[in-house]
């Protein structure tokens, strides 16, 4: 059975979403990891771990690679941001999902949308990585848009 370590600074709903998606795996959540401990994958949710781990960033990397990417995106006036899932040490991007920013999008709304996508997409990508399976992001989410573009009527939320 495959083992996953979730490293975090503070507890968040994404931990529960990952554990739910990976119910058939051994998933340990902790604030510090000493050595690999026999884990097949380490997921970093903001800890100070400097080894290779899978992480999620609230911007389309390489843009806004900062501590406050949502604030930076809004202040820069960009019209699209999103989620990037990547390996921390090698900087290899595994998946990206765009989110459009309308002129009337509020900071809190954008954070909520990015959190929703992270909680939906990140656990699915983790599972695919563990199983060494190919994936297409839109197929994983089973929807055709980010949900806040205002241009479609088929959004699921």
ABEGO torsion letter per residue (X at the ends): XBBBBBBBABBBAAAAAAAAAAAABBBBBBABBBEAGGBABBBBAGBABABBBBBBBBBBOABGBBABAAAAAAAAGBABBEBBBBBAAAGBBABBBBBBBBAABBAAAAAAAAAAAAAAAAAAAAAAAAAGBBBBAAAAAGBABAGAAGABAABAX
